[in-house]
Amino acid sequence: MEVDVSRRKAVLTITLNRPEVLNAFDNAMHDGLRAALAEARNDAVRAVVITGAGRGFCVGQDVSALTDPAAIGELLRRRYHPNILALRALQKPVIAAVNGAAAGAGLALAAACDVRICARTAVFVPAFVSIGLVPDSGATYFLTRILGPARAQEWMASGRRLPADEALAWGLVSELVALDALAERAAALAAELAALPTAAIGLHKQLFDRAPASTLADQLELEASLQMAAAGTADFAEGLAAFREKRSPRFRGA
């Protein structure tokens, strides 16, 4: 299987599984990721981890499968865009556990996640310019928000490989761990996030996605609207009850 899916309690782990090509995308892997993201929408899933098998996280498009360069726009619209949109639409936390090279659209995939942690041996590569292409799969959208427009543009245009320690210093990732500890740390972090009021986290995501392009007045109104939605959840009722009873809350993500 080009994409392996496993679940432990409320955490779903999606593993890109073409290790012989550093998990480069072909049509079958796109299809597998689409199915995995659909499974992640299940209410019983409260956090998601995306990682790669073998030495790579994902190095973007398998160029050997790109038989018609003139059709690249259609490939993006038909294969890449639906999965990036489905990933961002998940109303629960998504962690990228970057185990190796994240290049091109693989870098964009990691950037589309809510949290990125990586192995000390990981490397981030804006591979597009190196073959005469421009960033795609949302790379400019996400990296501008993560790094700021000047740094994102400079880095993408340079094609420079970014090692893990520099990615941490830039804020591209939030944590470095040893490669052999990455899966365990990602699972632990996902379990911590899954225990939070994940319905509220989903609303947080909507607010922060909208903030960069919003006016202050529009953002204030959106905050008020989504606060009303959050106040209607069972998790808010539980949070209030736990506060009043001086105990730890038991959130259900609803």
Phi and psi in degrees as a GROMACS rama.xvg file:
@    title "Ramachandran Plot"
@    xaxis  label "Phi"
@    yaxis  label "Psi"
@TYPE xy
-71.7052  -20.9983  GLU-2
-135.674  123.359  VAL-3
-101.443  135.245  ASP-4
-123.77  128.853  VAL-5
-136.191  154.234  SER-6
-134.889  134.077  ARG-7
-126.718  110.032  ARG-8
55.3051  -120.033  LYS-9
-94.661  6.16433  ALA-10
-107.441  123.079  VAL-11
-102.144  127.994  LEU-12
-110.245  125.372  THR-13
-109.287  118.503  ILE-14
-113.799  115.995  THR-15
-67.9101  128.622  LEU-16
-131.173  60.3896  ASN-17
-128.296  62.7518  ARG-18
-61.3456  -25.2272  PRO-19
-67.324  -18.9182  GLU-20
-124.196  29.2357  VAL-21
55.0454  35.4584  LEU-22
61.2128  37.5969  ASN-23
-67.8817  147.715  ALA-24
-77.1798  131.058  PHE-25
-123.956  -178.822  ASP-26
-62.1673  -38.2503  ASN-27
-64.9498  -36.7877  ALA-28
-72.3135  -35.938  MET-29
-57.8066  -46.5592  HIS-30
-62.9305  -41.4642  ASP-31
-64.6552  -39.3208  GLY-32
-67.5113  -39.7023  LEU-33
-59.5161  -44.5132  ARG-34
-65.4896  -38.8617  ALA-35
-65.5572  -40.4187  ALA-36
-68.2396  -32.6343  LEU-37
-65.2503  -41.5457  ALA-38
-63.451  -33.3032  GLU-39
-66.9039  -17.817  ALA-40
-73.4418  -14.3595  ARG-41
-53.1247  134.749  ASN-42
-61.7804  -24.0173  ASP-43
-73.2255  -17.3658  ALA-44
-90.0922  124.368  VAL-45
-118.681  -5.38499  ARG-46
-157.045  151.587  ALA-47
-130.518  139.436  VAL-48
-117.173  132.51  VAL-49
-116.714  127.86  ILE-50
-145.881  -177.945  THR-51
-124.427  152.406  GLY-52
-85.8545  146.121  ALA-53
76.3521  -140.711  GLY-54
-87.9133  -11.0874  ARG-55
-122.534  153.797  GLY-56
-81.2148  -64.3912  PHE-57
-171.261  132.146  CYS-58
-107.412  24.3009  VAL-59
83.2726  -150.033  GLY-60
-68.0983  135.955  GLN-61
-74.3277  102.99  ASP-62
-66.3925  -21.4037  VAL-63
-68.7051  -20.8393  SER-64
-92.8411  -1.33022  ALA-65
-93.8973  87.5021  LEU-66
-85.9592  -20.0952  THR-67
-133.644  92.7617  ASP-68
-54.8052  -29.0712  PRO-69
-66.8989  -17.8988  ALA-70
-97.787  12.7983  ALA-71
-65.1376  -33.9834  ILE-72
-62.8588  -42.761  GLY-73
-66.7604  -37.0944  GLU-74
-59.6488  -44.816  LEU-75
-62.1032  -46.9845  LEU-76
-66.5268  -36.0251  ARG-77
-88.2695  -30.8903  ARG-78
-111.212  -51.2784  ARG-79
-77.7624  -49.7406  TYR-80
-58.0453  -45.7579  HIS-81
-59.5231  -36.8765  PRO-82
-73.7985  -39.1495  ASN-83
-63.4239  -43.1636  ILE-84
-64.9492  -39.7118  LEU-85
-66.3126  -36.5845  ALA-86
-64.1102  -47.1502  LEU-87
-69.7539  -23.2581  ARG-88
-78.8663  -11.9604  ALA-89
-64.1526  121.855  LEU-90
-90.8758  55.1943  GLN-91
-161.959  160.047  LYS-92
-69.5325  139.707  PRO-93
-125.005  126.101  VAL-94
-109.783  130.186  ILE-95
-93.234  118.891  ALA-96
-102.361  96.0094  ALA-97
-87.4029  105.583  VAL-98
-91.2793  -16.0101  ASN-99
-161.092  -145.001  GLY-100
-64.1228  131.259  ALA-101
-119.738  107.666  ALA-102
-130.507  149.765  ALA-103
55.5745  -127.785  GLY-104
-65.2312  -21.9069  ALA-105
-68.5578  -37.0186  GLY-106
-63.7775  -43.1125  LEU-107
-61.9804  -39.8966  ALA-108
-60.8415  -44.8249  LEU-109
-63.3237  -40.6224  ALA-110
-66.9469  -26.4403  ALA-111
-74.4745  -15.993  ALA-112
-76.2098  163.867  CYS-113
-78.7514  -34.6407  ASP-114
-134.603  140.051  VAL-115
-125.759  123.96  ARG-116
-121.262  156.481  ILE-117
-148.788  158.865  CYS-118
-71.4341  153.407  ALA-119
-64.2394  -19.2343  ARG-120
-91.5506  -1.24113  THR-121
-68.7408  156.506  ALA-122
-143.965  144.006  VAL-123
-114.794  125.393  PHE-124
-129.731  113.406  VAL-125
-79.3138  79.4524  PRO-126
-74.77  -10.7953  ALA-127
-59.3663  -52.341  PHE-128
-64.9753  -25.3622  VAL-129
-66.1868  -20.75  SER-130
-117.963  18.7691  ILE-131
80.3627  24.486  GLY-132
-114.929  172.179  LEU-133
-105.917  158.595  VAL-134
-59.6448  146.401  PRO-135
-142.363  -169.258  ASP-136
59.3179  26.4549  SER-137
86.6963  7.43161  GLY-138
-57.7055  -44.6324  ALA-139
-67.3161  -36.0994  THR-140
-64.7996  -51.122  TYR-141
-75.4767  -43.3492  PHE-142
-69.0408  -31.856  LEU-143
-60.1928  -41.0044  THR-144
-71.977  -35.168  ARG-145
-78.8829  -45.1954  ILE-146
-104.312  -17.6089  LEU-147
93.6828  151.258  GLY-148
-64.01  -40.2736  PRO-149
-66.7173  -49.0527  ALA-150
-66.3297  -40.8849  ARG-151
-61.8759  -46.6341  ALA-152
-65.3433  -44.3016  GLN-153
-60.1605  -44.9717  GLU-154
-66.3977  -46.7989  TRP-155
-60.733  -38.9808  MET-156
-73.5754  -23.1417  ALA-157
-82.6722  -29.6332  SER-158
71.9216  12.3138  GLY-159
-70.9931  135.874  ARG-160
-70.1464  130.763  ARG-161
-108.892  112.857  LEU-162
-72.0509  165.968  PRO-163
-60.1838  -41.7953  ALA-164
-66.1644  -34.907  ASP-165
-73.5712  -35.7099  GLU-166
-60.2916  -37.0847  ALA-167
-66.7795  -45.1847  LEU-168
-62.7176  -34.2276  ALA-169
-77.4049  -18.2073  TRP-170
89.6336  9.4702  GLY-171
-68.9009  -36.1956  LEU-172
-122.689  158.311  VAL-173
-104.665  -9.27465  SER-174
-160.288  139.692  GLU-175
-111.492  137.557  LEU-176
-138.151  163.643  VAL-177
-63.829  146.557  ALA-178
-54.6443  -43.8752  LEU-179
-73.0206  -7.49849  ASP-180
-106.943  -1.78277  ALA-181
-64.6714  -48.1422  LEU-182
-61.0593  -43.09  ALA-183
-65.2953  -42.1707  GLU-184
-67.0569  -40.7938  ARG-185
-63.0573  -41.2801  ALA-186
-64.3051  -40.5329  ALA-187
-66.522  -43.7401  ALA-188
-63.9186  -42.108  LEU-189
-62.9515  -39.1022  ALA-190
-64.9485  -38.5848  ALA-191
-62.188  -45.0311  GLU-192
-67.4945  -37.3896  LEU-193
-64.4397  -25.5879  ALA-194
-80.1964  -8.29968  ALA-195
-83.6865  171.679  LEU-196
-73.7863  86.5651  PRO-197
-68.4118  -22.693  THR-198
-61.7274  -41.0563  ALA-199
-67.0902  -37.1897  ALA-200
-61.3626  -39.908  ILE-201
-59.473  -39.6716  GLY-202
-69.7803  -36.8494  LEU-203
-54.3328  -45.8341  HIS-204
-59.193  -41.7807  LYS-205
-61.6196  -42.6886  GLN-206
-63.1794  -46.4744  LEU-207
-74.0533  -27.4895  PHE-208
-67.0756  -36.0323  ASP-209
-83.4668  -25.3569  ARG-210
-55.8903  -45.2602  ALA-211
-61.5126  -29.0373  PRO-212
-104.403  5.8931  ALA-213
-96.9154  150.034  SER-214
-77.2766  163.273  THR-215
-60.8974  -43.9636  LEU-216
-62.0747  -42.5691  ALA-217
-66.0298  -39.1128  ASP-218
-69.0588  -39.1292  GLN-219
-59.9351  -42.5182  LEU-220
-66.439  -40.4245  GLU-221
-64.3569  -40.9898  LEU-222
-59.0595  -43.7415  GLU-223
-63.431  -41.9969  ALA-224
-65.123  -45.8491  SER-225
-74.5329  -26.6851  LEU-226
-64.4544  -37.1063  GLN-227
-63.2124  -40.8542  MET-228
-64.119  -42.6451  ALA-229
-64.6478  -37.6619  ALA-230
-67.3275  -17.3502  ALA-231
-91.008  3.1603  GLY-232
-87.4544  156.489  THR-233
-64.7499  -30.9645  ALA-234
-65.9494  -36.5019  ASP-235
-64.6951  -42.8721  PHE-236
-60.86  -41.1908  ALA-237
-67.2192  -40.2243  GLU-238
-62.2211  -41.6779  GLY-239
-64.8899  -44.8156  LEU-240
-61.9732  -43.0339  ALA-241
-64.3203  -39.3655  ALA-242
-62.5483  -45.0212  PHE-243
-68.6746  -33.148  ARG-244
-92.1012  1.74322  GLU-245
54.6479  52.4208  LYS-246
-137.7  168.846  ARG-247
-74.9477  137.622  SER-248
-73.8205  155.366  PRO-249
-121.542  88.6532  ARG-250
-79.3438  150.508  PHE-251
-119.034  0.0241314  ARG-252
75.2562  26.7468  GLY-253
